[in-house]
Structures are given as structure tokens and as C-alpha cells.
Amino acid sequence: MVEAWAEKRVVISPDPSTLAESVATRFLGRVSKRVEEGKLAHISLTGGSMGSAVLAAAARNPRLAAIDWSRVHFWWSDERFVPRGDADRNEGQARAALLDALDLPAANIHAPAASDEGLDLDAAADAYAAELAAFAGSEGPWPSFDVCFLGVGPDAHIASLFPDRPEIQITDRAVVPVRDSPKPPPDRVSMTRPVINSSKRVWMVLSGADKASALGLALAGASYASVPAAGAKGRKRTVFFVDLEAAANVPPELIDREY
């Protein structure tokens, strides 16, 4: 499968701090517009240093207090199957960076089960799929996310969909268990490509020279089986938000200076 360059935007910030602030401002603007229209906003979060940095920047933004957060639901594209209080959980990182500071109903936070909550890995994946299905939209038995945040690893993985592994090829399930992950911890649950790609907007946020190769391959139309980031695509927008170091291999004609 080859993705068209024209369908993707690359927006460059000078450094990781500016990158986080820029994406956070766009995120709050998107959420604000959605809830002001009287609609629910479904947001899929990601882990990693930049994922947390964007949320922390949002927490500092004065626009935060003006948003009716009761109309916003948070999800995760993947989660590490570790105990609830483990520092590796994406949920805990997001709560510390932003979610615990919001006037947000507990029911609006949709986190996959933890390993100490009585479910095995397969049951945790099934339970998360069922929770997604409770908010099914027109695109499938899951919500269509207004924004799906994704990190991109140096190997070009997204969520817990790693290169040349079977999970990236699965299209008949919403959530899959991941065992023996090439990146620790080994056990995870992950949304599949159909769920990610039914999002209105996919925003991939990455920084650092070690991400430059992955970004270059994703933009060059590589096969998503070997370069998962190449297969992530929002229905309305697909944007790579990057810093200068990560943008080292981006052709000038792919840089969007206005978005």
C-alpha cells in the first residue's frame, strides 16, 4: 500500500518545547470548537515523552478553563499491560500531565484494564473493544476520534503496532493483545489500523534526530507493514508535527508553512 504525499502535512517547530506548545494550542482550539457546537469530543491519547509534553503544555494554557470538559472523552491508542499504578502506564502519565487537573467526569476517561485487575491480556483487549463499541459511530464499532494523537518510534511504530508483526495487518478487530513487544514492557493492548484511520484527524508528534529516518520513510510511501507510521491516515487531516531535528529528511515541498 502506498500513501500519497499530498495527503499528509508536515508542520515544523524549532525545538521540542515549542513543538509541544504549538500542538497543545491547536488541540485546545479543536476541542473548544467541537464542544461549543454542542457535540461530544473523543480524543485518543498516546504515551511517550512528547505525548506527555503536549498534555503538560495544554495544562498551562489559559484557554483550558473555558472548555466544558464534561463533553470530552479520552481514550488511548495503546496501553502497557502492567499494574494500574505502574509508571509505565500511559494512563498514569496522562493523568499527571493533564487529566487530573480537569473538571472531568470519571466516566469520560476510558483506559484499558491493568494487569492487576483480574483480566488476562486477551480479556483486557476484548473489554476495551467492548467499551469502544459503546460509543460506536458511522465508521465502525468505535468512536470516530476528533483527534488521534500518535507518537512515532525510531522504528516507525505507532501505538503498539510494530514493523513486520501480525498486529499491523489485523483489520477485523478493534483492539488486539500484543505479546513479546520489541519495546518493553512486553505485554500491551493496541487499537488496530481501522480504528486509528477512522479518526477525523491523525496527529503524529515526534522530535529528535533518531526519528528523522522513520519520518522520511513514512512520507516516502513505504509499506505500512514495515513502516507502520506510513499507514496512519486521518479522514480529514494527517499531520506530522515535528521539530527541526526530526525534519532532517523532509523534502521542502512537503513542509506546510501555513497550517
C-alpha positions in Angstrom: 0.0 0.0 0.0 1.4 3.4 -1.0 0.2 6.6 0.7 0.1 9.8 -1.3 2.4 12.6 -0.1 -0.2 15.2 -0.9 -2.5 13.8 1.7 0.0 14.5 4.5 1.2 17.7 6.1 4.4 18.3 7.9 4.5 21.2 10.4 7.9 22.1 11.8 8.7 23.8 15.1 12.2 24.8 16.1 12.6 22.7 19.2 10.6 20.2 21.4 9.3 22.8 23.8 7.9 25.0 21.0 6.5 21.9 19.4 4.6 20.8 22.5 3.2 24.3 23.0 2.1 24.6 19.4 0.3 21.3 19.3 -1.3 21.9 22.7 -2.7 25.2 21.4 -4.1 23.5 18.3 -5.6 20.7 20.4 -7.4 23.1 22.8 -8.7 25.0 19.8 -10.1 21.9 18.2 -11.7 20.7 21.4 -13.2 24.1 22.2 -14.8 24.4 18.7 -16.3 20.9 19.0 -17.9 21.4 22.4 -19.1 24.9 21.5 -21.0 23.2 18.7 -22.8 21.1 21.3 -21.0 17.9 20.3 -19.0 15.3 22.2 -15.3 15.3 21.5 -13.5 11.9 21.5 -9.7 12.2 21.8 -7.2 9.3 21.6 -4.0 10.0 23.5 -0.6 8.5 23.2 2.3 7.9 25.6 5.9 8.8 25.3 7.8 12.0 26.2 6.2 14.2 23.5 2.7 12.9 24.3 3.1 13.9 27.9 4.8 17.2 26.9 1.8 18.2 24.8 -0.6 17.5 27.6 1.5 19.4 30.1 1.6 22.3 27.8 -2.2 22.2 27.5 -2.4 22.2 31.3 -0.5 25.5 31.3 -2.6 27.1 28.6 -5.1 29.8 29.8 -7.7 28.6 27.3 -8.1 25.4 29.4 -10.5 26.8 31.9 -13.0 28.0 29.3 -13.7 24.5 27.9 -16.6 22.3 29.0 -14.6 19.2 29.7 -17.8 17.2 30.6 -18.3 16.8 26.8 -14.8 15.4 26.2 -13.9 11.7 26.3 -10.3 10.4 26.5 -9.0 7.1 25.2 -5.6 5.6 24.5 -4.4 4.1 21.2 -2.4 1.6 23.2 -1.6 0.8 26.8 1.1 -1.2 28.6 -0.4 -4.3 30.4 1.1 -3.6 33.8 -0.4 -2.8 37.2 -2.6 0.3 37.5 0.0 2.2 39.5 3.0 1.3 37.3 4.9 4.3 36.0 4.9 2.7 32.5 1.2 3.1 32.1 0.3 5.8 29.5 -2.9 6.5 31.6 -0.9 7.5 34.6 1.4 9.8 32.7 -1.6 11.5 31.1 -3.4 11.9 34.4 -0.3 13.5 35.9 0.3 15.8 33.0 -3.3 17.0 32.4 -6.3 14.8 33.1 -6.3 15.0 36.9 -6.4 18.8 36.7 -9.6 18.8 34.6 -13.2 19.1 35.8 -13.8 15.8 34.0 -16.3 13.1 34.9 -14.5 9.8 35.8 -16.7 8.0 33.2 -15.1 10.2 30.5 -11.7 8.5 30.9 -11.6 5.2 29.1 -8.4 3.4 30.0 -7.7 -0.3 29.2 -7.7 -2.7 32.1 -4.5 -3.1 34.1 -2.7 -6.4 34.8 -3.7 -6.4 38.4 -7.5 -6.1 37.8 -8.4 -9.7 37.3 -8.3 -9.9 33.5 -5.7 -11.6 31.3 -4.3 -9.8 28.3 -6.8 -11.2 25.8 -9.8 -10.3 28.0 -8.3 -6.8 28.5 -8.2 -6.3 24.8 -11.8 -7.6 24.4 -13.1 -5.4 27.2 -11.5 -2.3 25.6 -13.1 -3.2 22.3 -16.5 -3.5 24.0 -16.0 -0.1 25.6 -15.2 1.4 22.3 -18.3 -0.2 20.8 -20.5 1.5 23.4 -19.6 4.8 21.5 -19.9 3.3 18.0 -20.1 5.8 15.2 -20.7 5.7 11.5 -17.1 4.5 10.7 -17.4 1.2 12.8 -17.9 -0.2 16.3 -15.9 2.5 17.8 -16.0 6.3 18.1 -14.5 8.4 15.3 -11.9 10.4 17.2 -11.8 14.1 16.6 -8.0 13.9 17.2 -6.0 10.8 17.4 -2.5 11.6 18.8 0.3 9.2 17.9 3.9 9.0 18.7 6.3 7.5 16.2 9.2 5.3 17.3 12.6 5.3 15.7 11.5 2.1 14.1 8.4 3.9 12.8 5.9 2.0 15.1 2.7 3.7 16.1 0.5 2.8 19.1 1.8 -0.8 19.8 1.7 -1.7 16.1 5.3 -2.6 15.3 7.0 -3.3 12.0 6.7 -6.7 10.4 4.4 -8.0 13.1 1.0 -9.5 12.6 -0.9 -6.8 14.6 -0.3 -4.2 12.0 -2.2 -6.4 9.4 -5.3 -7.0 11.5 -8.4 -5.3 10.2 -11.3 -7.4 11.7 -10.8 -6.4 15.3 -10.8 -3.0 17.1 -8.3 -3.9 19.7 -5.6 -6.6 19.8 -3.3 -8.1 22.5 0.4 -7.6 21.9 2.8 -10.1 23.3 6.6 -10.1 23.2 6.7 -6.4 22.2 10.1 -5.4 20.7 9.9 -2.5 23.1 9.4 -3.2 26.8 7.1 -3.9 28.6 6.3 -7.0 26.6 2.6 -7.2 27.1 0.3 -4.4 25.7 -3.1 -3.8 24.2 -3.4 -1.7 21.0 -6.1 -0.3 18.7 -5.8 -1.5 15.2 -5.3 0.5 12.0 -9.0 0.6 11.1 -9.8 2.4 14.4 -6.9 4.8 14.1 -7.7 5.5 10.4 -11.4 6.2 11.1 -10.3 9.3 13.1 -11.1 12.6 11.7 -7.6 13.9 12.4 -4.4 11.9 13.0 -1.7 14.0 14.6 1.7 12.4 14.8 4.0 14.3 17.1 7.8 13.5 17.1 11.0 15.1 17.9 14.7 14.3 17.8 17.3 13.2 15.2 16.5 9.5 15.9 13.1 9.9 14.4 14.3 11.5 11.1 14.6 8.2 9.3 11.2 7.0 10.3 9.6 10.2 9.3 11.3 10.2 5.9 10.1 6.6 5.2 6.6 7.4 6.3 6.5 10.3 3.9 8.1 8.4 1.0 5.2 6.0 0.6 6.8 3.0 2.3 4.7 -0.1 3.0 2.8 0.3 6.3 3.6 -3.4 7.1 7.3 -2.4 7.6 6.8 1.3 8.4 3.5 1.5 10.4 3.6 5.3 10.5 3.2 5.3 6.8 -0.2 3.7 7.2 -1.7 6.1 9.7 -4.2 8.4 8.0 -7.0 10.6 9.3 -10.2 11.1 7.3 -9.8 14.9 7.3 -6.2 15.6 8.2 -3.0 13.7 8.6 -0.3 15.9 10.2 3.2 15.2 11.3 4.1 17.8 13.9 7.9 17.7 14.2 10.9 19.6 15.4 13.9 20.6 13.3 16.0 17.6 14.2 13.2 15.1 13.2 12.6 17.0 10.0 16.1 16.5 8.6 14.9 14.2 5.8 11.7 16.1 4.9 11.8 17.5 1.3 11.0 21.2 1.3 7.9 20.7 -0.9 6.2 18.6 1.8 6.5 21.3 4.6 3.3 23.1 5.3 4.1 26.6 6.4 0.5 27.8 6.8 -1.4 25.0 8.6 
